[in-house]
Amino acid sequence: MEAAEPILKIKNIEVRYHEVILVLKGVSIEVPKGGIIALLGANGAGKSTTLKAISGLLK
């Protein structure tokens, strides 16, 4: 069986604050159609920043 095209595919997200402070580097996510994922991590690990970057709230 062939894998279906993912509905979300993000490769190597990098986010910097104030163009200097690197807060995310090399984050990749692939969500298959019908898939359910969870984003887990400790406080300050970058979960909210990752979601903001994916949604376009961070440029």
PDB file of N, CA, C and O in Angstrom:
ATOM      1  N   MET A   1       0.829  -1.171   0.000  1.00  0.00           N
ATOM      2  CA  MET A   1       0.000   0.000   0.000  1.00  0.00           C
ATOM      3  C   MET A   1       0.882   1.245   0.000  1.00  0.00           C
ATOM      4  O   MET A   1       1.813   1.352   0.798  1.00  0.00           O
ATOM      5  N   GLU A   2       0.587   2.184  -0.894  1.00  0.00           N
ATOM      6  CA  GLU A   2       1.347   3.427  -0.956  1.00  0.00           C
ATOM      7  C   GLU A   2       0.861   4.408   0.096  1.00  0.00           C
ATOM      8  O   GLU A   2      -0.330   4.484   0.396  1.00  0.00           O
ATOM      9  N   ALA A   3       1.795   5.149   0.646  1.00  0.00           N
ATOM     10  CA  ALA A   3       1.427   6.172   1.620  1.00  0.00           C
ATOM     11  C   ALA A   3       0.770   7.347   0.899  1.00  0.00           C
ATOM     12  O   ALA A   3       1.225   7.761  -0.167  1.00  0.00           O
ATOM     13  N   ALA A   4      -0.293   7.877   1.480  1.00  0.00           N
ATOM     14  CA  ALA A   4      -0.985   9.030   0.908  1.00  0.00           C
ATOM     15  C   ALA A   4      -0.150  10.288   1.115  1.00  0.00           C
ATOM     16  O   ALA A   4       0.693  10.358   2.009  1.00  0.00           O
ATOM     17  N   GLU A   5      -0.405  11.273   0.271  1.00  0.00           N
ATOM     18  CA  GLU A   5       0.263  12.560   0.441  1.00  0.00           C
ATOM     19  C   GLU A   5      -0.126  13.150   1.797  1.00  0.00           C
ATOM     20  O   GLU A   5      -1.291  13.084   2.188  1.00  0.00           O
ATOM     21  N   PRO A   6       0.825  13.718   2.506  1.00  0.00           N
ATOM     22  CA  PRO A   6       0.504  14.319   3.802  1.00  0.00           C
ATOM     23  C   PRO A   6      -0.345  15.577   3.619  1.00  0.00           C
ATOM     24  O   PRO A   6      -0.245  16.255   2.597  1.00  0.00           O
ATOM     25  N   ILE A   7      -1.182  15.884   4.615  1.00  0.00           N
ATOM     26  CA  ILE A   7      -1.960  17.116   4.555  1.00  0.00           C
ATOM     27  C   ILE A   7      -1.147  18.295   5.086  1.00  0.00           C
ATOM     28  O   ILE A   7      -1.479  19.452   4.832  1.00  0.00           O
ATOM     29  N   LEU A   8      -0.084  17.993   5.821  1.00  0.00           N
ATOM     30  CA  LEU A   8       0.823  19.023   6.314  1.00  0.00           C
ATOM     31  C   LEU A   8       2.233  18.464   6.276  1.00  0.00           C
ATOM     32  O   LEU A   8       2.501  17.384   6.803  1.00  0.00           O
ATOM     33  N   LYS A   9       3.129  19.208   5.647  1.00  0.00           N
ATOM     34  CA  LYS A   9       4.528  18.787   5.592  1.00  0.00           C
ATOM     35  C   LYS A   9       5.393  20.031   5.771  1.00  0.00           C
ATOM     36  O   LYS A   9       5.402  20.926   4.926  1.00  0.00           O
ATOM     37  N   ILE A  10       6.106  20.068   6.868  1.00  0.00           N
ATOM     38  CA  ILE A  10       6.977  21.186   7.209  1.00  0.00           C
ATOM     39  C   ILE A  10       8.384  20.626   7.359  1.00  0.00           C
ATOM     40  O   ILE A  10       8.585  19.618   8.036  1.00  0.00           O
ATOM     41  N   LYS A  11       9.354  21.274   6.733  1.00  0.00           N
ATOM     42  CA  LYS A  11      10.734  20.793   6.829  1.00  0.00           C
ATOM     43  C   LYS A  11      11.649  21.906   7.312  1.00  0.00           C
ATOM     44  O   LYS A  11      11.664  23.009   6.765  1.00  0.00           O
ATOM     45  N   ASN A  12      12.397  21.594   8.333  1.00  0.00           N
ATOM     46  CA  ASN A  12      13.467  22.455   8.839  1.00  0.00           C
ATOM     47  C   ASN A  12      13.025  23.879   9.172  1.00  0.00           C
ATOM     48  O   ASN A  12      13.593  24.849   8.670  1.00  0.00           O
ATOM     49  N   ILE A  13      12.006  23.991  10.024  1.00  0.00           N
ATOM     50  CA  ILE A  13      11.577  25.317  10.485  1.00  0.00           C
ATOM     51  C   ILE A  13      12.715  25.948  11.276  1.00  0.00           C
ATOM     52  O   ILE A  13      13.381  25.287  12.071  1.00  0.00           O
ATOM     53  N   GLU A  14      12.921  27.226  11.044  1.00  0.00           N
ATOM     54  CA  GLU A  14      13.884  27.994  11.830  1.00  0.00           C
ATOM     55  C   GLU A  14      13.217  29.311  12.195  1.00  0.00           C
ATOM     56  O   GLU A  14      12.698  30.011  11.325  1.00  0.00           O
ATOM     57  N   VAL A  15      13.229  29.647  13.472  1.00  0.00           N
ATOM     58  CA  VAL A  15      12.621  30.889  13.944  1.00  0.00           C
ATOM     59  C   VAL A  15      13.652  31.647  14.765  1.00  0.00           C
ATOM     60  O   VAL A  15      14.337  31.085  15.620  1.00  0.00           O
ATOM     61  N   ARG A  16      13.740  32.932  14.480  1.00  0.00           N
ATOM     62  CA  ARG A  16      14.619  33.822  15.247  1.00  0.00           C
ATOM     63  C   ARG A  16      13.791  34.988  15.760  1.00  0.00           C
ATOM     64  O   ARG A  16      12.920  35.498  15.055  1.00  0.00           O
ATOM     65  N   TYR A  17      14.059  35.401  16.967  1.00  0.00           N
ATOM     66  CA  TYR A  17      13.442  36.607  17.503  1.00  0.00           C
ATOM     67  C   TYR A  17      14.431  37.751  17.334  1.00  0.00           C
ATOM     68  O   TYR A  17      15.626  37.594  17.583  1.00  0.00           O
ATOM     69  N   HIS A  18      13.934  38.875  16.920  1.00  0.00           N
ATOM     70  CA  HIS A  18      14.749  40.075  16.700  1.00  0.00           C
ATOM     71  C   HIS A  18      15.892  39.811  15.720  1.00  0.00           C
ATOM     72  O   HIS A  18      16.933  40.465  15.783  1.00  0.00           O
ATOM     73  N   GLU A  19      15.696  38.861  14.822  1.00  0.00           N
ATOM     74  CA  GLU A  19      16.657  38.478  13.784  1.00  0.00           C
ATOM     75  C   GLU A  19      17.987  37.966  14.332  1.00  0.00           C
ATOM     76  O   GLU A  19      18.928  37.766  13.564  1.00  0.00           O
ATOM     77  N   VAL A  20      18.081  37.755  15.625  1.00  0.00           N
ATOM     78  CA  VAL A  20      19.348  37.347  16.230  1.00  0.00           C
ATOM     79  C   VAL A  20      19.215  36.076  17.067  1.00  0.00           C
ATOM     80  O   VAL A  20      20.029  35.161  16.941  1.00  0.00           O
ATOM     81  N   ILE A  21      18.207  36.019  17.909  1.00  0.00           N
ATOM     82  CA  ILE A  21      18.072  34.928  18.876  1.00  0.00           C
ATOM     83  C   ILE A  21      17.391  33.730  18.218  1.00  0.00           C
ATOM     84  O   ILE A  21      16.195  33.776  17.930  1.00  0.00           O
ATOM     85  N   LEU A  22      18.139  32.672  17.983  1.00  0.00           N
ATOM     86  CA  LEU A  22      17.609  31.454  17.371  1.00  0.00           C
ATOM     87  C   LEU A  22      16.826  30.668  18.419  1.00  0.00           C
ATOM     88  O   LEU A  22      17.389  30.224  19.420  1.00  0.00           O
ATOM     89  N   VAL A  23      15.507  30.498  18.179  1.00  0.00           N
ATOM     90  CA  VAL A  23      14.678  29.798  19.159  1.00  0.00           C
ATOM     91  C   VAL A  23      14.183  28.445  18.661  1.00  0.00           C
ATOM     92  O   VAL A  23      13.833  27.585  19.470  1.00  0.00           O
ATOM     93  N   LEU A  24      14.148  28.242  17.353  1.00  0.00           N
ATOM     94  CA  LEU A  24      13.813  26.937  16.768  1.00  0.00           C
ATOM     95  C   LEU A  24      14.760  26.673  15.619  1.00  0.00           C
ATOM     96  O   LEU A  24      15.085  27.577  14.848  1.00  0.00           O
ATOM     97  N   LYS A  25      15.202  25.437  15.506  1.00  0.00           N
ATOM     98  CA  LYS A  25      16.090  25.083  14.402  1.00  0.00           C
ATOM     99  C   LYS A  25      15.862  23.627  14.021  1.00  0.00           C
ATOM    100  O   LYS A  25      15.923  22.738  14.871  1.00  0.00           O
ATOM    101  N   GLY A  26      15.600  23.389  12.743  1.00  0.00           N
ATOM    102  CA  GLY A  26      15.516  22.032  12.227  1.00  0.00           C
ATOM    103  C   GLY A  26      14.271  21.256  12.613  1.00  0.00           C
ATOM    104  O   GLY A  26      14.299  20.026  12.646  1.00  0.00           O
ATOM    105  N   VAL A  27      13.177  21.950  12.905  1.00  0.00           N
ATOM    106  CA  VAL A  27      11.935  21.261  13.269  1.00  0.00           C
ATOM    107  C   VAL A  27      11.213  20.834  11.995  1.00  0.00           C
ATOM    108  O   VAL A  27      10.953  21.660  11.121  1.00  0.00           O
ATOM    109  N   SER A  28      10.892  19.555  11.889  1.00  0.00           N
ATOM    110  CA  SER A  28      10.167  19.013  10.738  1.00  0.00           C
ATOM    111  C   SER A  28       8.960  18.225  11.233  1.00  0.00           C
ATOM    112  O   SER A  28       9.043  17.490  12.216  1.00  0.00           O
ATOM    113  N   ILE A  29       7.833  18.391  10.533  1.00  0.00           N
ATOM    114  CA  ILE A  29       6.591  17.713  10.907  1.00  0.00           C
ATOM    115  C   ILE A  29       5.901  17.244   9.637  1.00  0.00           C
ATOM    116  O   ILE A  29       5.838  17.975   8.648  1.00  0.00           O
ATOM    117  N   GLU A  30       5.390  16.030   9.669  1.00  0.00           N
ATOM    118  CA  GLU A  30       4.596  15.510   8.560  1.00  0.00           C
ATOM    119  C   GLU A  30       3.351  14.847   9.143  1.00  0.00           C
ATOM    120  O   GLU A  30       3.448  13.940   9.969  1.00  0.00           O
ATOM    121  N   VAL A  31       2.178  15.311   8.701  1.00  0.00           N
ATOM    122  CA  VAL A  31       0.911  14.777   9.198  1.00  0.00           C
ATOM    123  C   VAL A  31       0.176  14.116   8.039  1.00  0.00           C
ATOM    124  O   VAL A  31      -0.175  14.783   7.066  1.00  0.00           O
ATOM    125  N   PRO A  32      -0.059  12.807   8.137  1.00  0.00           N
ATOM    126  CA  PRO A  32      -0.793  12.124   7.071  1.00  0.00           C
ATOM    127  C   PRO A  32      -2.279  12.466   7.126  1.00  0.00           C
ATOM    128  O   PRO A  32      -2.800  12.835   8.179  1.00  0.00           O
ATOM    129  N   LYS A  33      -2.952  12.341   5.995  1.00  0.00           N
ATOM    130  CA  LYS A  33      -4.393  12.578   5.953  1.00  0.00           C
ATOM    131  C   LYS A  33      -5.070  11.653   6.960  1.00  0.00           C
ATOM    132  O   LYS A  33      -4.823  10.447   6.969  1.00  0.00           O
ATOM    133  N   GLY A  34      -5.924  12.224   7.807  1.00  0.00           N
ATOM    134  CA  GLY A  34      -6.614  11.454   8.833  1.00  0.00           C
ATOM    135  C   GLY A  34      -5.782  11.218  10.078  1.00  0.00           C
ATOM    136  O   GLY A  34      -6.246  10.585  11.026  1.00  0.00           O
ATOM    137  N   GLY A  35      -4.543  11.726  10.084  1.00  0.00           N
ATOM    138  CA  GLY A  35      -3.654  11.503  11.218  1.00  0.00           C
ATOM    139  C   GLY A  35      -3.947  12.429  12.378  1.00  0.00           C
ATOM    140  O   GLY A  35      -4.507  13.511  12.204  1.00  0.00           O
ATOM    141  N   ILE A  36      -3.568  11.998  13.540  1.00  0.00           N
ATOM    142  CA  ILE A  36      -3.695  12.793  14.755  1.00  0.00           C
ATOM    143  C   ILE A  36      -2.309  12.872  15.369  1.00  0.00           C
ATOM    144  O   ILE A  36      -1.634  11.856  15.532  1.00  0.00           O
ATOM    145  N   ILE A  37      -1.887  14.084  15.708  1.00  0.00           N
ATOM    146  CA  ILE A  37      -0.573  14.245  16.323  1.00  0.00           C
ATOM    147  C   ILE A  37      -0.709  15.026  17.626  1.00  0.00           C
ATOM    148  O   ILE A  37      -1.721  15.685  17.869  1.00  0.00           O
ATOM    149  N   ALA A  38       0.309  14.943  18.444  1.00  0.00           N
ATOM    150  CA  ALA A  38       0.388  15.716  19.680  1.00  0.00           C
ATOM    151  C   ALA A  38       1.755  16.375  19.717  1.00  0.00           C
ATOM    152  O   ALA A  38       2.753  15.776  19.318  1.00  0.00           O
ATOM    153  N   LEU A  39       1.796  17.588  20.190  1.00  0.00           N
ATOM    154  CA  LEU A  39       3.046  18.315  20.334  1.00  0.00           C
ATOM    155  C   LEU A  39       3.319  18.421  21.830  1.00  0.00           C
ATOM    156  O   LEU A  39       2.671  19.193  22.537  1.00  0.00           O
ATOM    157  N   LEU A  40       4.281  17.641  22.301  1.00  0.00           N
ATOM    158  CA  LEU A  40       4.573  17.553  23.728  1.00  0.00           C
ATOM    159  C   LEU A  40       5.951  18.112  24.033  1.00  0.00           C
ATOM    160  O   LEU A  40       6.862  18.032  23.208  1.00  0.00           O
ATOM    161  N   GLY A  41       6.096  18.674  25.214  1.00  0.00           N
ATOM    162  CA  GLY A  41       7.396  19.157  25.640  1.00  0.00           C
ATOM    163  C   GLY A  41       7.276  19.947  26.930  1.00  0.00           C
ATOM    164  O   GLY A  41       6.183  20.322  27.353  1.00  0.00           O
ATOM    165  N   ALA A  42       8.401  20.186  27.532  1.00  0.00           N
ATOM    166  CA  ALA A  42       8.455  20.940  28.785  1.00  0.00           C
ATOM    167  C   ALA A  42       8.135  22.413  28.538  1.00  0.00           C
ATOM    168  O   ALA A  42       8.127  22.874  27.397  1.00  0.00           O
ATOM    169  N   ASN A  43       7.873  23.141  29.617  1.00  0.00           N
ATOM    170  CA  ASN A  43       7.675  24.586  29.508  1.00  0.00           C
ATOM    171  C   ASN A  43       8.885  25.211  28.827  1.00  0.00           C
ATOM    172  O   ASN A  43      10.028  24.909  29.172  1.00  0.00           O
ATOM    173  N   GLY A  44       8.630  26.076  27.866  1.00  0.00           N
ATOM    174  CA  GLY A  44       9.718  26.764  27.185  1.00  0.00           C
ATOM    175  C   GLY A  44      10.399  25.960  26.102  1.00  0.00           C
ATOM    176  O   GLY A  44      11.426  26.387  25.574  1.00  0.00           O
ATOM    177  N   ALA A  45       9.850  24.801  25.758  1.00  0.00           N
ATOM    178  CA  ALA A  45      10.488  23.933  24.758  1.00  0.00           C
ATOM    179  C   ALA A  45      10.247  24.387  23.320  1.00  0.00           C
ATOM    180  O   ALA A  45      10.955  23.955  22.410  1.00  0.00           O
ATOM    181  N   GLY A  46       9.250  25.260  23.105  1.00  0.00           N
ATOM    182  CA  GLY A  46       9.003  25.766  21.761  1.00  0.00           C
ATOM    183  C   GLY A  46       7.722  25.272  21.108  1.00  0.00           C
ATOM    184  O   GLY A  46       7.548  25.422  19.899  1.00  0.00           O
ATOM    185  N   LYS A  47       6.831  24.691  21.885  1.00  0.00           N
ATOM    186  CA  LYS A  47       5.570  24.169  21.322  1.00  0.00           C
ATOM    187  C   LYS A  47       4.735  25.292  20.716  1.00  0.00           C
ATOM    188  O   LYS A  47       4.323  25.199  19.560  1.00  0.00           O
ATOM    189  N   SER A  48       4.483  26.341  21.476  1.00  0.00           N
ATOM    190  CA  SER A  48       3.676  27.461  20.979  1.00  0.00           C
ATOM    191  C   SER A  48       4.372  28.165  19.827  1.00  0.00           C
ATOM    192  O   SER A  48       3.724  28.548  18.853  1.00  0.00           O
ATOM    193  N   THR A  49       5.659  28.338  19.923  1.00  0.00           N
ATOM    194  CA  THR A  49       6.419  28.977  18.848  1.00  0.00           C
ATOM    195  C   THR A  49       6.330  28.161  17.572  1.00  0.00           C
ATOM    196  O   THR A  49       6.183  28.725  16.488  1.00  0.00           O
ATOM    197  N   THR A  50       6.416  26.844  17.683  1.00  0.00           N
ATOM    198  CA  THR A  50       6.293  25.968  16.515  1.00  0.00           C
ATOM    199  C   THR A  50       4.933  26.138  15.860  1.00  0.00           C
ATOM    200  O   THR A  50       4.850  26.295  14.642  1.00  0.00           O
ATOM    201  N   LEU A  51       3.863  26.110  16.651  1.00  0.00           N
ATOM    202  CA  LEU A  51       2.517  26.261  16.101  1.00  0.00           C
ATOM    203  C   LEU A  51       2.305  27.644  15.495  1.00  0.00           C
ATOM    204  O   LEU A  51       1.637  27.770  14.468  1.00  0.00           O
ATOM    205  N   LYS A  52       2.859  28.675  16.108  1.00  0.00           N
ATOM    206  CA  LYS A  52       2.751  30.026  15.549  1.00  0.00           C
ATOM    207  C   LYS A  52       3.488  30.123  14.220  1.00  0.00           C
ATOM    208  O   LYS A  52       3.009  30.778  13.294  1.00  0.00           O
ATOM    209  N   ALA A  53       4.638  29.483  14.115  1.00  0.00           N
ATOM    210  CA  ALA A  53       5.396  29.494  12.859  1.00  0.00           C
ATOM    211  C   ALA A  53       4.637  28.759  11.760  1.00  0.00           C
ATOM    212  O   ALA A  53       4.582  29.233  10.625  1.00  0.00           O
ATOM    213  N   ILE A  54       4.052  27.610  12.082  1.00  0.00           N
ATOM    214  CA  ILE A  54       3.289  26.832  11.102  1.00  0.00           C
ATOM    215  C   ILE A  54       2.068  27.616  10.625  1.00  0.00           C
ATOM    216  O   ILE A  54       1.744  27.602   9.437  1.00  0.00           O
ATOM    217  N   SER A  55       1.391  28.298  11.547  1.00  0.00           N
ATOM    218  CA  SER A  55       0.161  29.015  11.203  1.00  0.00           C
ATOM    219  C   SER A  55       0.425  30.342  10.503  1.00  0.00           C
ATOM    220  O   SER A  55      -0.504  30.962   9.985  1.00  0.00           O
ATOM    221  N   GLY A  56       1.670  30.782  10.482  1.00  0.00           N
ATOM    222  CA  GLY A  56       2.004  32.034   9.812  1.00  0.00           C
ATOM    223  C   GLY A  56       1.973  33.252  10.716  1.00  0.00           C
ATOM    224  O   GLY A  56       2.143  34.376  10.243  1.00  0.00           O
ATOM    225  N   LEU A  57       1.757  33.047  12.012  1.00  0.00           N
ATOM    226  CA  LEU A  57       1.755  34.175  12.934  1.00  0.00           C
ATOM    227  C   LEU A  57       3.157  34.735  13.149  1.00  0.00           C
ATOM    228  O   LEU A  57       3.314  35.896  13.528  1.00  0.00           O
ATOM    229  N   LEU A  58       4.164  33.920  12.910  1.00  0.00           N
ATOM    230  CA  LEU A  58       5.558  34.382  12.963  1.00  0.00           C
ATOM    231  C   LEU A  58       6.109  34.356  11.551  1.00  0.00           C
ATOM    232  O   LEU A  58       5.891  33.395  10.813  1.00  0.00           O
ATOM    233  N   LYS A  59       6.804  35.379  11.180  1.00  0.00           N
ATOM    234  CA  LYS A  59       7.390  35.446   9.827  1.00  0.00           C
ATOM    235  C   LYS A  59       8.883  35.246   9.901  1.00  0.00           C
ATOM    236  O   LYS A  59       9.560  35.267   8.873  1.00  0.00           O
TER     237      LYS A  59
END
